[in-house]
Amino acid sequence: MEVRERLDFQARGIDAALRTLTSRASVREAVVLSTCNRAEVYAVCETTEGGSQEIVSFVARFHELDVSEVLPHVYERTDLDAARHLFRVAAGLDSLVVGEPQILGQVKGAHAAGNSAQTVGPVLNRLFHSSFGAGKRVRSETALGAGAVSVSFAAVSLARKIFGDLTGRTVLVVGAGEMGKLTAQHMRSQGAHRVTIVSRTLARAARTAQAIGGASAAPWDALDSALSASDIVITATGAAAPILTKARIEATMRSRRNRPLFIIDIAMPRDVEPAAGEIEQVFLYNIDDLRATIAENLARRTSEIARAETIVSEEIDKFGGWLRSRGVIPTVVALRQRFESIRRSELQRLDFKLSGLSPDARARLDEITRLLVEKLLLTPTEQLKALTDGDAAGAHAEVLTRLFALQANSAVSEGAGVAEDAVTPRPTAGRVEPFPSAARSSR
Ligand SMILES: NC(=O)c1ccc[n+]([C@@H]2O[C@H](COP(=O)([O-])OP(=O)(O)OC[C@H]3O[C@@H](n4cnc5c(N)ncnc54)[C@H](OP(=O)(O)O)[C@@H]3O)[C@@H](O)[C@H]2O)c1
């Protein structure tokens, strides 16, 4: 928990992280996925080794830590292993609560943040869209998500284990976001007698309470009195620093005359100062304490995991084919450059013959020859880009390189960092027009 809190990108700003990351020379594209359970950087880099070092040093610096503090917690995946990791994450296979639905939305949010910061290029765009597809297939084609508990449900189950029965218990939910709402709902359906939602924005708490039915809302400044009156407190806010400090809970315990208080903190970063767990009669749990409850739930769905992994593998094969096919991009670029240089040198060679043309006619001639080249290249380019089999793409690239004596540009090797439109001919919508009448008459 402590490490995840220190590496939480949400708190320091995803946008700032993306900008800092892509200002580094070797990082071409980047997306940061930061949830309560993970802090991950997805990047397209010049080289694997250089990129990896840059990313680790960025993570440390961005969080004002030393690289040596970060390194022991780093896991690193490259190429298709990185893709497989993301697909498993999006499918809920790498979640604390396997199969939980929230993570797919969080992966989509990370991609959207990269898009608005303009740090997503063709490779990460395809990677993330493919991961959404994998996530959706796992949800619709397996029963992995059916009966999967959310973190909030696991928290309510833990409370039920402790108390045996929640009927007659007074419950306080702090936070009225997605987790707060789900928690209050589960508490009500488990028979909790009184459920109060306290949130920073009273109107949101009131809306949530009304939507659930049988729950009430209280203003933020009533938090201490609500704490005093509750048996069970579940905290789920997006606050960057603890809301319930040890001192605050100590004061509450005095007014409760040491009646036991059960607090389950499902926020990340935590809402409750960990030292509060040292107070007598305070029983404090956090997300990591929910693992046993979650494991019991998972045992019932284990058979679905193998099916979900098969779907992930199928989607990886498709993505791998696309990635390998990008190997033809340097060839496409070189082919276009070759044609363009032939066009230019021919125009130059014929310069003395064309000297009688008016400037308008010269410009028209330039345009016509350019369009001819574009048209000639359109179909081969599309066919090459459509190849999804990496071996076939390599073979085609080799033949073209020989036939046209190409020299693939090393700056665009493996196609990384090349915008799609840089390799797509753009013939204007119409035909290659003959000389307009004015130009024709001047010939
Ligand atoms: N979503 C998940 O799958 C998931 C799973 C496990 C744990 N969690 C953790 O649960 C917590 C809540 O997640 P969520 O998805 O419910 O978030 P959310 O929908 O964004 O809701 C956040 C809630 O926290 C309140 N809040 C934000 N900043 C605050 C601050 N500085 N002081 C007081 N209240 C503040 C918000 O109040 P306003 O209405 O005033 O903005 C809102 O009620 C987070 O710590 C998250 O890491 C989430």
The ligand as a MOL file (V3000), in Angstrom:
LIG
                    3D

  0  0  0     0  0            999 V3000
M  V30 BEGIN CTAB
M  V30 COUNTS 48 52 0 0 0
M  V30 BEGIN ATOM
M  V30 1 N -13.1060 2.5390 -8.8450 0
M  V30 2 C -12.5530 1.4040 -8.4470 0
M  V30 3 O -12.6140 0.3640 -9.0960 0
M  V30 4 C -11.8570 1.3240 -7.1080 0
M  V30 5 C -11.5430 0.0840 -6.5680 0
M  V30 6 C -10.9280 0.0490 -5.3220 0
M  V30 7 C -10.6190 1.2010 -4.6590 0
M  V30 8 N -10.9070 2.3930 -5.2200 0 CHG=1
M  V30 9 C -10.5590 3.5890 -4.4670 0
M  V30 10 O -11.7500 4.1240 -3.9140 0
M  V30 11 C -11.6410 5.5440 -3.8540 0
M  V30 12 C -12.8550 6.1490 -4.5400 0
M  V30 13 O -12.9190 5.6970 -5.8700 0
M  V30 14 P -14.1680 6.0350 -6.8140 0
M  V30 15 O -13.9880 5.2490 -8.0580 0
M  V30 16 O -15.4280 5.8980 -6.0430 0 CHG=-1
M  V30 17 O -13.8740 7.5930 -7.0930 0
M  V30 18 P -14.8830 8.7440 -7.6050 0
M  V30 19 O -16.0700 8.1230 -8.2750 0
M  V30 20 O -14.0620 9.7210 -8.3310 0
M  V30 21 O -15.4030 9.4300 -6.2460 0
M  V30 22 C -14.5090 10.0800 -5.3920 0
M  V30 23 C -15.2360 10.5570 -4.1490 0
M  V30 24 O -14.2510 11.0980 -3.2620 0
M  V30 25 C -14.5810 12.4600 -2.9560 0
M  V30 26 N -13.3460 13.2350 -2.8580 0
M  V30 27 C -12.4180 13.4560 -3.8070 0
M  V30 28 N -11.4040 14.2010 -3.3160 0
M  V30 29 C -11.7200 14.4830 -2.0290 0
M  V30 30 C -11.0710 15.2130 -1.0110 0
M  V30 31 N -9.8910 15.8120 -1.2110 0
M  V30 32 N -11.6790 15.2870 0.2030 0
M  V30 33 C -12.8570 14.6910 0.4040 0
M  V30 34 N -13.5200 13.9830 -0.5320 0
M  V30 35 C -12.9520 13.8710 -1.7290 0
M  V30 36 C -15.4390 12.9270 -4.1090 0
M  V30 37 O -16.2220 13.9920 -3.6440 0
M  V30 38 P -16.8870 15.0790 -4.6140 0
M  V30 39 O -18.1910 14.5120 -5.0460 0
M  V30 40 O -16.9790 16.2860 -3.7730 0
M  V30 41 O -15.9180 15.2540 -5.7800 0
M  V30 42 C -16.2520 11.6640 -4.4000 0
M  V30 43 O -17.3060 11.5420 -3.4790 0
M  V30 44 C -10.3220 5.9190 -4.4950 0
M  V30 45 O -9.3580 6.1290 -3.4880 0
M  V30 46 C -9.9770 4.7070 -5.3140 0
M  V30 47 O -8.5800 4.5620 -5.4530 0
M  V30 48 C -11.5500 2.4950 -6.4130 0
M  V30 END ATOM
M  V30 BEGIN BOND
M  V30 1 1 1 2
M  V30 2 2 2 3
M  V30 3 1 2 4
M  V30 4 1 4 5
M  V30 5 2 4 48
M  V30 6 2 5 6
M  V30 7 1 6 7
M  V30 8 2 7 8
M  V30 9 1 8 9
M  V30 10 1 8 48
M  V30 11 1 9 10
M  V30 12 1 9 46
M  V30 13 1 10 11
M  V30 14 1 11 12
M  V30 15 1 11 44
M  V30 16 1 12 13
M  V30 17 1 13 14
M  V30 18 2 14 15
M  V30 19 1 14 16
M  V30 20 1 14 17
M  V30 21 1 17 18
M  V30 22 2 18 19
M  V30 23 1 18 20
M  V30 24 1 18 21
M  V30 25 1 21 22
M  V30 26 1 22 23
M  V30 27 1 23 24
M  V30 28 1 23 42
M  V30 29 1 24 25
M  V30 30 1 25 26
M  V30 31 1 25 36
M  V30 32 1 26 27
M  V30 33 1 26 35
M  V30 34 2 27 28
M  V30 35 1 28 29
M  V30 36 1 29 30
M  V30 37 2 29 35
M  V30 38 1 30 31
M  V30 39 2 30 32
M  V30 40 1 32 33
M  V30 41 2 33 34
M  V30 42 1 34 35
M  V30 43 1 36 37
M  V30 44 1 36 42
M  V30 45 1 37 38
M  V30 46 2 38 39
M  V30 47 1 38 40
M  V30 48 1 38 41
M  V30 49 1 42 43
M  V30 50 1 44 45
M  V30 51 1 44 46
M  V30 52 1 46 47
M  V30 END BOND
M  V30 END CTAB
M  END
